[in-house]
Amino acid sequence: MTLNILFAARPERWKTYEAPLRAALADAGIDAHLATEIAPDQVDYIVYAPNSPLQDFTPYTRAKAVLNLWAGVETITGNETLHIPLARMVDPGLTKGMVEWVTGHVMRHHLGMDSDIKRDDAQWVYRTPPLAQERSVVIFGLGALGMAVAETLVMLGFKVTGWSRSPKEVEGITALHGPGGLDKALAAAEIAVLLLPDTPATENTLNAQTLTQMPKGAFIINPGRGPLIDDDALLAALDSGHIAHATLDVFRVEPLPQDHPYWAHPSVTVTPHIAAETRASTASQALVENIRRGEAGEPFLNLVDRSLGY
Amino acid sequence: MTLNILFAARPERWKTYEAPLRAALADAGIDAHLATEIAPDQVDYIVYAPNSPLQDFTPYTRAKAVLNLWAGVETITGNETLHIPLARMVDPGLTKGMVEWVTGHVMRHHLGMDSDIKRDDAQWVYRTPPLAQERSVVIFGLGALGMAVAETLVMLGFKVTGWSRSPKEVEGITALHGPGGLDKALAAAEIAVLLLPDTPATENTLNAQTLTQMPKGAFIINPGRGPLIDDDALLAALDSGHIAHATLDVFRVEPLPQDHPYWAHPSVTVTPHIAAETRASTASQALVENIRRGEAGEPFLNLVDRSLGY
């Protein structure tokens, strides 16, 4: 039987994904009709980007799952027409890219590289950087990405603390959780990495109050979600010098508007949402694995619990 | 019996080392008279910095070893008055610091961070950085530091090649050696890390000829020794754009003179010899371990082969 797989995303995604998806389906031995238009009541699986025109899932009466192209699902979890399983993307390439982006910026702030990179004098000013074993990094969010980042930073020798909503055990790190653990996590965050999901409970995790709980001179790295930070509070903390620098990859509005104060702020580095980039080849393999599981009656990987919003 | 240990280095070193050395001696249970002045014919061990006033070892008739405070020994290996064992410093803290400095700058160039850090516009220009598994890094020099760097870069996922004078086998990396291997190593060096010793054979390893053998747009990272690079040839390769950027921590003359073109060159990052910094606490433990070995009749660690110059 030929499976009907609808690719519901913007045309530029189709250009990127058509070839690797067809290759991954062929590799898995799945006989599929993959297209951007299929009669709704004939569709078996929906490969989906939340910014697709498809917002009403009601006519997709026989579809078995919605397979998200991205890790982030916050704009789809509230969709009341969606009653079939929703899987988030956990792309090994995306995870690797995230680990590399975070590792690079943690090392950059740890070593104080900016003063060398932006140098405009000829002063040989000796300094001894601390070792990673003397540097405390806190990862807010211990999902798949946060865990992968934690493992790498531990391997590099940092003192790593993780904070999550619910209790977790992770070898080699101090794992804190809940509101009680948050105070300790903030106090330890010489470098804070934000990898929490975007939910009502995580909005403004860093705000005027919690920013003051971080050590003076702390660094903030946000490759997670824009709403995790109260932007006005962060700007005030940067202006006062309490926070030394913020490296931000995600924003409440993207692209970041040209008149946003983050662009010109000397203590802010803006990167254009590049930390968590899905790679088409590895992502296609992950999508096809879930289709194979659906057909084999095995549980889907990376299902979203919509009651929690992630 | 009390051992007489002469500390022969500049006064600022004594300030840094006296307390940790005394602590390490006490921890090892060694009864020692540690001082900056001792009658030469009474000295048992010499803790030594090559820029110390002590340059004539002839009167130190009963000394058993010279224990260098630094990794670099090129200014002492030619000393014809030195006939006792010479050990170089292999400080675990130094090695960690080197690995961190190299890892940071490899990640920085790999991710193309400088365009974000030095940004002076408000342009959201999307880009997909390659993954480490798509990036080839070549480490020139597979001594203790080169090996430690190689291990960490392998763990981070890079395609790592190492080049050394004599054949070596290192798990997870492509190990090349000798003049034949050099051509291959240069051709693979999207990012080159120089960790060769400073010997007549390694001077100008990167010169007008070898620089052209590197891929266009390559990055050079030199935490090794200044003379490994022909500076004029590097400046020409940077000006032509064949080499994208050089991050240099060591120079033929240090501090780097204020009128040196490296300071103002937009494609050069100067750091003030901070990559290979000995940490007094861990270095003191290493020095004392060699004294313990000498007294126990065990072979010294990290002996220098003066016929090779390292």
Boltz contact constraints between the chains, C-beta under 6 A:
constraints:
  - contact:
      token1: [A, 96]
      token2: [B, 131]
      max_distance: 6.0
  - contact:
      token1: [A, 97]
      token2: [B, 131]
      max_distance: 6.0
  - contact:
      token1: [A, 100]
      token2: [B, 132]
      max_distance: 6.0
  - contact:
      token1: [A, 103]
      token2: [B, 107]
      max_distance: 6.0
  - contact:
      token1: [A, 104]
      token2: [B, 107]
      max_distance: 6.0
  - contact:
      token1: [A, 104]
      token2: [B, 111]
      max_distance: 6.0
  - contact:
      token1: [A, 107]
      token2: [B, 103]
      max_distance: 6.0
  - contact:
      token1: [A, 107]
      token2: [B, 104]
      max_distance: 6.0
  - contact:
      token1: [A, 107]
      token2: [B, 107]
      max_distance: 6.0
  - contact:
      token1: [A, 111]
      token2: [B, 104]
      max_distance: 6.0
  - contact:
      token1: [A, 114]
      token2: [B, 117]
      max_distance: 6.0
  - contact:
      token1: [A, 116]
      token2: [B, 269]
      max_distance: 6.0
  - contact:
      token1: [A, 116]
      token2: [B, 271]
      max_distance: 6.0
  - contact:
      token1: [A, 117]
      token2: [B, 114]
      max_distance: 6.0
  - contact:
      token1: [A, 117]
      token2: [B, 117]
      max_distance: 6.0
  - contact:
      token1: [A, 117]
      token2: [B, 269]
      max_distance: 6.0
  - contact:
      token1: [A, 122]
      token2: [B, 258]
      max_distance: 6.0
  - contact:
      token1: [A, 122]
      token2: [B, 263]
      max_distance: 6.0
  - contact:
      token1: [A, 124]
      token2: [B, 255]
      max_distance: 6.0
  - contact:
      token1: [A, 124]
      token2: [B, 272]
      max_distance: 6.0
  - contact:
      token1: [A, 126]
      token2: [B, 272]
      max_distance: 6.0
  - contact:
      token1: [A, 128]
      token2: [B, 277]
      max_distance: 6.0
  - contact:
      token1: [A, 131]
      token2: [B, 96]
      max_distance: 6.0
  - contact:
      token1: [A, 132]
      token2: [B, 100]
      max_distance: 6.0
  - contact:
      token1: [A, 155]
      token2: [B, 155]
      max_distance: 6.0
  - contact:
      token1: [A, 255]
      token2: [B, 124]
      max_distance: 6.0
  - contact:
      token1: [A, 258]
      token2: [B, 122]
      max_distance: 6.0
  - contact:
      token1: [A, 263]
      token2: [B, 122]
      max_distance: 6.0
  - contact:
      token1: [A, 269]
      token2: [B, 116]
      max_distance: 6.0
  - contact:
      token1: [A, 269]
      token2: [B, 117]
      max_distance: 6.0
  - contact:
      token1: [A, 271]
      token2: [B, 116]
      max_distance: 6.0
  - contact:
      token1: [A, 272]
      token2: [B, 124]
      max_distance: 6.0
  - contact:
      token1: [A, 272]
      token2: [B, 126]
      max_distance: 6.0
  - contact:
      token1: [A, 277]
      token2: [B, 128]
      max_distance: 6.0
